[in-house]
Amino acid sequence: MVKAVDIAFGKKHIPCFAHTLNLVVQNSMQQCTELRNLINKVKDIVTWFKQSNMASNKLRKATQKET
């Protein structure tokens, strides 16, 4: 984040820029119901695959490149 601020704004000191940016993004995400629902669905899918060895193995097999 420090490097990104240096590139975007020069060598100016911008206190808590990363924290402020994070708060803005988090607040914006909470305001968008569709995005919040999508994120929750993705989290549920990831949790399901992490908790199921059989599903995880099938996913891994389905996504492996065949050589």
PDB file of N, CA, C and O in Angstrom:
ATOM      1  N   MET A   1       0.832  -1.195   0.000  1.00  0.00           N
ATOM      2  CA  MET A   1       0.000   0.000   0.000  1.00  0.00           C
ATOM      3  C   MET A   1       0.873   1.254   0.000  1.00  0.00           C
ATOM      4  O   MET A   1       0.555   2.238  -0.667  1.00  0.00           O
ATOM      5  N   VAL A   2       1.966   1.213   0.745  1.00  0.00           N
ATOM      6  CA  VAL A   2       2.841   2.389   0.798  1.00  0.00           C
ATOM      7  C   VAL A   2       3.372   2.701  -0.590  1.00  0.00           C
ATOM      8  O   VAL A   2       3.387   3.860  -1.005  1.00  0.00           O
ATOM      9  N   LYS A   3       3.810   1.671  -1.315  1.00  0.00           N
ATOM     10  CA  LYS A   3       4.333   1.870  -2.667  1.00  0.00           C
ATOM     11  C   LYS A   3       3.250   2.405  -3.606  1.00  0.00           C
ATOM     12  O   LYS A   3       3.519   3.284  -4.425  1.00  0.00           O
ATOM     13  N   ALA A   4       2.036   1.884  -3.490  1.00  0.00           N
ATOM     14  CA  ALA A   4       0.928   2.350  -4.334  1.00  0.00           C
ATOM     15  C   ALA A   4       0.628   3.822  -4.072  1.00  0.00           C
ATOM     16  O   ALA A   4       0.379   4.577  -5.012  1.00  0.00           O
ATOM     17  N   VAL A   5       0.649   4.237  -2.817  1.00  0.00           N
ATOM     18  CA  VAL A   5       0.411   5.646  -2.477  1.00  0.00           C
ATOM     19  C   VAL A   5       1.541   6.504  -3.019  1.00  0.00           C
ATOM     20  O   VAL A   5       1.298   7.587  -3.551  1.00  0.00           O
ATOM     21  N   ASP A   6       2.792   6.025  -2.886  1.00  0.00           N
ATOM     22  CA  ASP A   6       3.927   6.774  -3.427  1.00  0.00           C
ATOM     23  C   ASP A   6       3.791   6.970  -4.931  1.00  0.00           C
ATOM     24  O   ASP A   6       4.053   8.057  -5.446  1.00  0.00           O
ATOM     25  N   ILE A   7       3.380   5.913  -5.640  1.00  0.00           N
ATOM     26  CA  ILE A   7       3.230   6.006  -7.093  1.00  0.00           C
ATOM     27  C   ILE A   7       2.087   6.952  -7.464  1.00  0.00           C
ATOM     28  O   ILE A   7       2.229   7.774  -8.370  1.00  0.00           O
ATOM     29  N   ALA A   8       0.965   6.838  -6.770  1.00  0.00           N
ATOM     30  CA  ALA A   8      -0.215   7.636  -7.112  1.00  0.00           C
ATOM     31  C   ALA A   8      -0.096   9.095  -6.683  1.00  0.00           C
ATOM     32  O   ALA A   8      -0.554   9.986  -7.398  1.00  0.00           O
ATOM     33  N   PHE A   9       0.510   9.351  -5.528  1.00  0.00           N
ATOM     34  CA  PHE A   9       0.494  10.702  -4.963  1.00  0.00           C
ATOM     35  C   PHE A   9       1.879  11.290  -4.733  1.00  0.00           C
ATOM     36  O   PHE A   9       1.986  12.396  -4.203  1.00  0.00           O
ATOM     37  N   GLY A  10       2.917  10.603  -5.104  1.00  0.00           N
ATOM     38  CA  GLY A  10       4.264  11.080  -4.845  1.00  0.00           C
ATOM     39  C   GLY A  10       4.669  10.722  -3.429  1.00  0.00           C
ATOM     40  O   GLY A  10       4.043   9.874  -2.793  1.00  0.00           O
ATOM     41  N   LYS A  11       5.699  11.357  -2.943  1.00  0.00           N
ATOM     42  CA  LYS A  11       6.235  11.027  -1.615  1.00  0.00           C
ATOM     43  C   LYS A  11       5.523  11.788  -0.496  1.00  0.00           C
ATOM     44  O   LYS A  11       6.124  12.074   0.539  1.00  0.00           O
ATOM     45  N   LYS A  12       4.257  12.112  -0.698  1.00  0.00           N
ATOM     46  CA  LYS A  12       3.478  12.797   0.334  1.00  0.00           C
ATOM     47  C   LYS A  12       3.065  11.792   1.400  1.00  0.00           C
ATOM     48  O   LYS A  12       2.824  10.622   1.105  1.00  0.00           O
ATOM     49  N   HIS A  13       2.990  12.248   2.607  1.00  0.00           N
ATOM     50  CA  HIS A  13       2.532  11.384   3.703  1.00  0.00           C
ATOM     51  C   HIS A  13       1.008  11.480   3.791  1.00  0.00           C
ATOM     52  O   HIS A  13       0.457  12.553   4.039  1.00  0.00           O
ATOM     53  N   ILE A  14       0.355  10.377   3.590  1.00  0.00           N
ATOM     54  CA  ILE A  14      -1.102  10.337   3.687  1.00  0.00           C
ATOM     55  C   ILE A  14      -1.434   9.360   4.812  1.00  0.00           C
ATOM     56  O   ILE A  14      -1.433   8.146   4.611  1.00  0.00           O
ATOM     57  N   PRO A  15      -1.719   9.899   5.996  1.00  0.00           N
ATOM     58  CA  PRO A  15      -1.932   9.023   7.150  1.00  0.00           C
ATOM     59  C   PRO A  15      -3.156   8.139   6.984  1.00  0.00           C
ATOM     60  O   PRO A  15      -4.220   8.589   6.558  1.00  0.00           O
ATOM     61  N   CYS A  16      -2.983   6.892   7.324  1.00  0.00           N
ATOM     62  CA  CYS A  16      -4.067   5.911   7.357  1.00  0.00           C
ATOM     63  C   CYS A  16      -4.789   5.768   6.022  1.00  0.00           C
ATOM     64  O   CYS A  16      -5.980   5.455   6.001  1.00  0.00           O
ATOM     65  N   PHE A  17      -4.098   5.989   4.915  1.00  0.00           N
ATOM     66  CA  PHE A  17      -4.734   5.911   3.607  1.00  0.00           C
ATOM     67  C   PHE A  17      -5.289   4.521   3.344  1.00  0.00           C
ATOM     68  O   PHE A  17      -6.419   4.370   2.879  1.00  0.00           O
ATOM     69  N   ALA A  18      -4.486   3.504   3.645  1.00  0.00           N
ATOM     70  CA  ALA A  18      -4.925   2.133   3.394  1.00  0.00           C
ATOM     71  C   ALA A  18      -6.142   1.797   4.243  1.00  0.00           C
ATOM     72  O   ALA A  18      -7.076   1.151   3.768  1.00  0.00           O
ATOM     73  N   HIS A  19      -6.133   2.227   5.480  1.00  0.00           N
ATOM     74  CA  HIS A  19      -7.264   1.962   6.372  1.00  0.00           C
ATOM     75  C   HIS A  19      -8.520   2.671   5.880  1.00  0.00           C
ATOM     76  O   HIS A  19      -9.603   2.086   5.868  1.00  0.00           O
ATOM     77  N   THR A  20      -8.377   3.917   5.478  1.00  0.00           N
ATOM     78  CA  THR A  20      -9.521   4.680   4.978  1.00  0.00           C
ATOM     79  C   THR A  20     -10.071   4.058   3.700  1.00  0.00           C
ATOM     80  O   THR A  20     -11.285   3.948   3.529  1.00  0.00           O
ATOM     81  N   LEU A  21      -9.185   3.657   2.814  1.00  0.00           N
ATOM     82  CA  LEU A  21      -9.602   3.014   1.574  1.00  0.00           C
ATOM     83  C   LEU A  21     -10.343   1.718   1.870  1.00  0.00           C
ATOM     84  O   LEU A  21     -11.369   1.433   1.252  1.00  0.00           O
ATOM     85  N   ASN A  22      -9.834   0.938   2.805  1.00  0.00           N
ATOM     86  CA  ASN A  22     -10.492  -0.310   3.185  1.00  0.00           C
ATOM     87  C   ASN A  22     -11.892  -0.035   3.738  1.00  0.00           C
ATOM     88  O   ASN A  22     -12.836  -0.749   3.399  1.00  0.00           O
ATOM     89  N   LEU A  23     -12.036   0.966   4.566  1.00  0.00           N
ATOM     90  CA  LEU A  23     -13.347   1.302   5.129  1.00  0.00           C
ATOM     91  C   LEU A  23     -14.336   1.717   4.037  1.00  0.00           C
ATOM     92  O   LEU A  23     -15.508   1.345   4.083  1.00  0.00           O
ATOM     93  N   VAL A  24     -13.863   2.483   3.064  1.00  0.00           N
ATOM     94  CA  VAL A  24     -14.728   2.917   1.960  1.00  0.00           C
ATOM     95  C   VAL A  24     -15.212   1.706   1.166  1.00  0.00           C
ATOM     96  O   VAL A  24     -16.396   1.604   0.844  1.00  0.00           O
ATOM     97  N   VAL A  25     -14.300   0.793   0.853  1.00  0.00           N
ATOM     98  CA  VAL A  25     -14.669  -0.400   0.082  1.00  0.00           C
ATOM     99  C   VAL A  25     -15.637  -1.270   0.872  1.00  0.00           C
ATOM    100  O   VAL A  25     -16.638  -1.730   0.324  1.00  0.00           O
ATOM    101  N   GLN A  26     -15.354  -1.502   2.149  1.00  0.00           N
ATOM    102  CA  GLN A  26     -16.235  -2.326   2.981  1.00  0.00           C
ATOM    103  C   GLN A  26     -17.631  -1.720   3.064  1.00  0.00           C
ATOM    104  O   GLN A  26     -18.624  -2.439   2.947  1.00  0.00           O
ATOM    105  N   ASN A  27     -17.718  -0.422   3.263  1.00  0.00           N
ATOM    106  CA  ASN A  27     -19.007   0.259   3.354  1.00  0.00           C
ATOM    107  C   ASN A  27     -19.758   0.179   2.029  1.00  0.00           C
ATOM    108  O   ASN A  27     -20.969  -0.042   2.014  1.00  0.00           O
ATOM    109  N   SER A  28     -19.049   0.357   0.924  1.00  0.00           N
ATOM    110  CA  SER A  28     -19.678   0.276  -0.392  1.00  0.00           C
ATOM    111  C   SER A  28     -20.217  -1.120  -0.655  1.00  0.00           C
ATOM    112  O   SER A  28     -21.308  -1.280  -1.202  1.00  0.00           O
ATOM    113  N   MET A  29     -19.451  -2.127  -0.266  1.00  0.00           N
ATOM    114  CA  MET A  29     -19.894  -3.503  -0.459  1.00  0.00           C
ATOM    115  C   MET A  29     -21.141  -3.803   0.365  1.00  0.00           C
ATOM    116  O   MET A  29     -22.025  -4.525  -0.096  1.00  0.00           O
ATOM    117  N   GLN A  30     -21.223  -3.265   1.560  1.00  0.00           N
ATOM    118  CA  GLN A  30     -22.393  -3.500   2.404  1.00  0.00           C
ATOM    119  C   GLN A  30     -23.642  -2.821   1.852  1.00  0.00           C
ATOM    120  O   GLN A  30     -24.759  -3.278   2.095  1.00  0.00           O
ATOM    121  N   GLN A  31     -23.457  -1.742   1.118  1.00  0.00           N
ATOM    122  CA  GLN A  31     -24.596  -1.015   0.555  1.00  0.00           C
ATOM    123  C   GLN A  31     -25.184  -1.712  -0.665  1.00  0.00           C
ATOM    124  O   GLN A  31     -26.340  -1.473  -1.015  1.00  0.00           O
ATOM    125  N   CYS A  32     -24.408  -2.566  -1.313  1.00  0.00           N
ATOM    126  CA  CYS A  32     -24.849  -3.248  -2.541  1.00  0.00           C
ATOM    127  C   CYS A  32     -25.360  -4.645  -2.186  1.00  0.00           C
ATOM    128  O   CYS A  32     -24.574  -5.567  -1.969  1.00  0.00           O
ATOM    129  N   THR A  33     -26.675  -4.788  -2.130  1.00  0.00           N
ATOM    130  CA  THR A  33     -27.298  -6.054  -1.733  1.00  0.00           C
ATOM    131  C   THR A  33     -26.921  -7.187  -2.679  1.00  0.00           C
ATOM    132  O   THR A  33     -26.634  -8.294  -2.224  1.00  0.00           O
ATOM    133  N   GLU A  34     -26.917  -6.933  -3.984  1.00  0.00           N
ATOM    134  CA  GLU A  34     -26.598  -7.981  -4.951  1.00  0.00           C
ATOM    135  C   GLU A  34     -25.170  -8.483  -4.760  1.00  0.00           C
ATOM    136  O   GLU A  34     -24.921  -9.688  -4.812  1.00  0.00           O
ATOM    137  N   LEU A  35     -24.245  -7.574  -4.542  1.00  0.00           N
ATOM    138  CA  LEU A  35     -22.853  -7.965  -4.331  1.00  0.00           C
ATOM    139  C   LEU A  35     -22.703  -8.751  -3.035  1.00  0.00           C
ATOM    140  O   LEU A  35     -21.992  -9.755  -2.992  1.00  0.00           O
ATOM    141  N   ARG A  36     -23.359  -8.303  -1.999  1.00  0.00           N
ATOM    142  CA  ARG A  36     -23.307  -8.992  -0.702  1.00  0.00           C
ATOM    143  C   ARG A  36     -23.858 -10.415  -0.836  1.00  0.00           C
ATOM    144  O   ARG A  36     -23.289 -11.353  -0.279  1.00  0.00           O
ATOM    145  N   ASN A  37     -24.965 -10.579  -1.576  1.00  0.00           N
ATOM    146  CA  ASN A  37     -25.544 -11.907  -1.800  1.00  0.00           C
ATOM    147  C   ASN A  37     -24.590 -12.796  -2.598  1.00  0.00           C
ATOM    148  O   ASN A  37     -24.433 -13.976  -2.284  1.00  0.00           O
ATOM    149  N   LEU A  38     -23.960 -12.238  -3.619  1.00  0.00           N
ATOM    150  CA  LEU A  38     -23.009 -12.994  -4.418  1.00  0.00           C
ATOM    151  C   LEU A  38     -21.824 -13.462  -3.576  1.00  0.00           C
ATOM    152  O   LEU A  38     -21.413 -14.619  -3.662  1.00  0.00           O
ATOM    153  N   ILE A  39     -21.287 -12.574  -2.776  1.00  0.00           N
ATOM    154  CA  ILE A  39     -20.154 -12.918  -1.912  1.00  0.00           C
ATOM    155  C   ILE A  39     -20.544 -14.031  -0.943  1.00  0.00           C
ATOM    156  O   ILE A  39     -19.758 -14.950  -0.713  1.00  0.00           O
ATOM    157  N   ASN A  40     -21.733 -13.961  -0.380  1.00  0.00           N
ATOM    158  CA  ASN A  40     -22.187 -14.997   0.542  1.00  0.00           C
ATOM    159  C   ASN A  40     -22.333 -16.345  -0.157  1.00  0.00           C
ATOM    160  O   ASN A  40     -21.998 -17.381   0.417  1.00  0.00           O
ATOM    161  N   LYS A  41     -22.832 -16.337  -1.396  1.00  0.00           N
ATOM    162  CA  LYS A  41     -22.968 -17.587  -2.148  1.00  0.00           C
ATOM    163  C   LYS A  41     -21.600 -18.190  -2.451  1.00  0.00           C
ATOM    164  O   LYS A  41     -21.408 -19.399  -2.326  1.00  0.00           O
ATOM    165  N   VAL A  42     -20.657 -17.350  -2.846  1.00  0.00           N
ATOM    166  CA  VAL A  42     -19.303 -17.831  -3.133  1.00  0.00           C
ATOM    167  C   VAL A  42     -18.671 -18.407  -1.864  1.00  0.00           C
ATOM    168  O   VAL A  42     -18.024 -19.453  -1.914  1.00  0.00           O
ATOM    169  N   LYS A  43     -18.854 -17.733  -0.737  1.00  0.00           N
ATOM    170  CA  LYS A  43     -18.322 -18.243   0.530  1.00  0.00           C
ATOM    171  C   LYS A  43     -18.925 -19.606   0.866  1.00  0.00           C
ATOM    172  O   LYS A  43     -18.216 -20.502   1.324  1.00  0.00           O
ATOM    173  N   ASP A  44     -20.223 -19.765   0.643  1.00  0.00           N
ATOM    174  CA  ASP A  44     -20.878 -21.047   0.908  1.00  0.00           C
ATOM    175  C   ASP A  44     -20.309 -22.159   0.019  1.00  0.00           C
ATOM    176  O   ASP A  44     -20.089 -23.278   0.484  1.00  0.00           O
ATOM    177  N   ILE A  45     -20.073 -21.848  -1.251  1.00  0.00           N
ATOM    178  CA  ILE A  45     -19.523 -22.840  -2.178  1.00  0.00           C
ATOM    179  C   ILE A  45     -18.109 -23.239  -1.756  1.00  0.00           C
ATOM    180  O   ILE A  45     -17.771 -24.422  -1.729  1.00  0.00           O
ATOM    181  N   VAL A  46     -17.297 -22.254  -1.432  1.00  0.00           N
ATOM    182  CA  VAL A  46     -15.922 -22.532  -1.004  1.00  0.00           C
ATOM    183  C   VAL A  46     -15.920 -23.369   0.269  1.00  0.00           C
ATOM    184  O   VAL A  46     -15.149 -24.322   0.384  1.00  0.00           O
ATOM    185  N   THR A  47     -16.772 -23.022   1.219  1.00  0.00           N
ATOM    186  CA  THR A  47     -16.871 -23.778   2.468  1.00  0.00           C
ATOM    187  C   THR A  47     -17.264 -25.215   2.188  1.00  0.00           C
ATOM    188  O   THR A  47     -16.697 -26.136   2.776  1.00  0.00           O
ATOM    189  N   TRP A  48     -18.222 -25.421   1.301  1.00  0.00           N
ATOM    190  CA  TRP A  48     -18.692 -26.769   0.977  1.00  0.00           C
ATOM    191  C   TRP A  48     -17.548 -27.611   0.395  1.00  0.00           C
ATOM    192  O   TRP A  48     -17.362 -28.763   0.787  1.00  0.00           O
ATOM    193  N   PHE A  49     -16.790 -27.035  -0.533  1.00  0.00           N
ATOM    194  CA  PHE A  49     -15.683 -27.777  -1.123  1.00  0.00           C
ATOM    195  C   PHE A  49     -14.575 -28.048  -0.103  1.00  0.00           C
ATOM    196  O   PHE A  49     -13.941 -29.103  -0.145  1.00  0.00           O
ATOM    197  N   LYS A  50     -14.340 -27.113   0.803  1.00  0.00           N
ATOM    198  CA  LYS A  50     -13.308 -27.321   1.823  1.00  0.00           C
ATOM    199  C   LYS A  50     -13.708 -28.399   2.821  1.00  0.00           C
ATOM    200  O   LYS A  50     -12.842 -29.085   3.363  1.00  0.00           O
ATOM    201  N   GLN A  51     -14.988 -28.557   3.070  1.00  0.00           N
ATOM    202  CA  GLN A  51     -15.454 -29.516   4.064  1.00  0.00           C
ATOM    203  C   GLN A  51     -15.711 -30.904   3.489  1.00  0.00           C
ATOM    204  O   GLN A  51     -15.864 -31.860   4.250  1.00  0.00           O
ATOM    205  N   SER A  52     -15.761 -31.038   2.180  1.00  0.00           N
ATOM    206  CA  SER A  52     -16.062 -32.320   1.553  1.00  0.00           C
ATOM    207  C   SER A  52     -14.857 -32.815   0.756  1.00  0.00           C
ATOM    208  O   SER A  52     -14.512 -32.251  -0.282  1.00  0.00           O
ATOM    209  N   ASN A  53     -14.230 -33.863   1.250  1.00  0.00           N
ATOM    210  CA  ASN A  53     -13.094 -34.438   0.526  1.00  0.00           C
ATOM    211  C   ASN A  53     -13.517 -34.966  -0.836  1.00  0.00           C
ATOM    212  O   ASN A  53     -12.801 -34.792  -1.823  1.00  0.00           O
ATOM    213  N   MET A  54     -14.674 -35.607  -0.893  1.00  0.00           N
ATOM    214  CA  MET A  54     -15.146 -36.173  -2.154  1.00  0.00           C
ATOM    215  C   MET A  54     -15.390 -35.062  -3.188  1.00  0.00           C
ATOM    216  O   MET A  54     -14.958 -35.172  -4.335  1.00  0.00           O
ATOM    217  N   ALA A  55     -16.064 -34.022  -2.784  1.00  0.00           N
ATOM    218  CA  ALA A  55     -16.337 -32.907  -3.697  1.00  0.00           C
ATOM    219  C   ALA A  55     -15.034 -32.217  -4.105  1.00  0.00           C
ATOM    220  O   ALA A  55     -14.863 -31.843  -5.266  1.00  0.00           O
ATOM    221  N   SER A  56     -14.128 -32.052  -3.159  1.00  0.00           N
ATOM    222  CA  SER A  56     -12.845 -31.423  -3.443  1.00  0.00           C
ATOM    223  C   SER A  56     -12.045 -32.236  -4.457  1.00  0.00           C
ATOM    224  O   SER A  56     -11.449 -31.674  -5.377  1.00  0.00           O
ATOM    225  N   ASN A  57     -12.032 -33.550  -4.291  1.00  0.00           N
ATOM    226  CA  ASN A  57     -11.324 -34.421  -5.237  1.00  0.00           C
ATOM    227  C   ASN A  57     -11.952 -34.371  -6.627  1.00  0.00           C
ATOM    228  O   ASN A  57     -11.240 -34.333  -7.630  1.00  0.00           O
ATOM    229  N   LYS A  58     -13.280 -34.371  -6.690  1.00  0.00           N
ATOM    230  CA  LYS A  58     -13.964 -34.290  -7.992  1.00  0.00           C
ATOM    231  C   LYS A  58     -13.670 -32.957  -8.679  1.00  0.00           C
ATOM    232  O   LYS A  58     -13.448 -32.915  -9.889  1.00  0.00           O
ATOM    233  N   LEU A  59     -13.668 -31.874  -7.911  1.00  0.00           N
ATOM    234  CA  LEU A  59     -13.362 -30.555  -8.473  1.00  0.00           C
ATOM    235  C   LEU A  59     -11.930 -30.524  -8.986  1.00  0.00           C
ATOM    236  O   LEU A  59     -11.674 -30.038 -10.088  1.00  0.00           O
ATOM    237  N   ARG A  60     -11.004 -31.034  -8.203  1.00  0.00           N
ATOM    238  CA  ARG A  60      -9.602 -31.063  -8.602  1.00  0.00           C
ATOM    239  C   ARG A  60      -9.438 -31.874  -9.902  1.00  0.00           C
ATOM    240  O   ARG A  60      -8.733 -31.454 -10.820  1.00  0.00           O
ATOM    241  N   LYS A  61     -10.093 -33.027  -9.963  1.00  0.00           N
ATOM    242  CA  LYS A  61      -9.999 -33.887 -11.155  1.00  0.00           C
ATOM    243  C   LYS A  61     -10.612 -33.179 -12.375  1.00  0.00           C
ATOM    244  O   LYS A  61     -10.064 -33.251 -13.475  1.00  0.00           O
ATOM    245  N   ALA A  62     -11.733 -32.504 -12.178  1.00  0.00           N
ATOM    246  CA  ALA A  62     -12.421 -31.826 -13.280  1.00  0.00           C
ATOM    247  C   ALA A  62     -11.639 -30.630 -13.799  1.00  0.00           C
ATOM    248  O   ALA A  62     -11.804 -30.243 -14.956  1.00  0.00           O
ATOM    249  N   THR A  63     -10.795 -30.041 -12.970  1.00  0.00           N
ATOM    250  CA  THR A  63     -10.092 -28.825 -13.376  1.00  0.00           C
ATOM    251  C   THR A  63      -8.641 -29.054 -13.741  1.00  0.00           C
ATOM    252  O   THR A  63      -7.944 -28.113 -14.121  1.00  0.00           O
ATOM    253  N   GLN A  64      -8.170 -30.294 -13.632  1.00  0.00           N
ATOM    254  CA  GLN A  64      -6.780 -30.592 -14.013  1.00  0.00           C
ATOM    255  C   GLN A  64      -6.651 -30.602 -15.519  1.00  0.00           C
ATOM    256  O   GLN A  64      -7.543 -31.049 -16.240  1.00  0.00           O
ATOM    257  N   LYS A  65      -5.523 -30.098 -15.975  1.00  0.00           N
ATOM    258  CA  LYS A  65      -5.237 -30.119 -17.411  1.00  0.00           C
ATOM    259  C   LYS A  65      -4.836 -31.529 -17.802  1.00  0.00           C
ATOM    260  O   LYS A  65      -4.057 -32.188 -17.112  1.00  0.00           O
ATOM    261  N   GLU A  66      -5.374 -31.972 -18.905  1.00  0.00           N
ATOM    262  CA  GLU A  66      -5.006 -33.289 -19.421  1.00  0.00           C
ATOM    263  C   GLU A  66      -3.802 -33.117 -20.336  1.00  0.00           C
ATOM    264  O   GLU A  66      -3.790 -32.250 -21.210  1.00  0.00           O
ATOM    265  N   THR A  67      -2.789 -33.956 -20.126  1.00  0.00           N
ATOM    266  CA  THR A  67      -1.582 -33.858 -20.962  1.00  0.00           C
ATOM    267  C   THR A  67      -1.416 -35.050 -21.845  1.00  0.00           C
ATOM    268  O   THR A  67      -0.453 -35.123 -22.608  1.00  0.00           O
TER     269      THR A  67
END
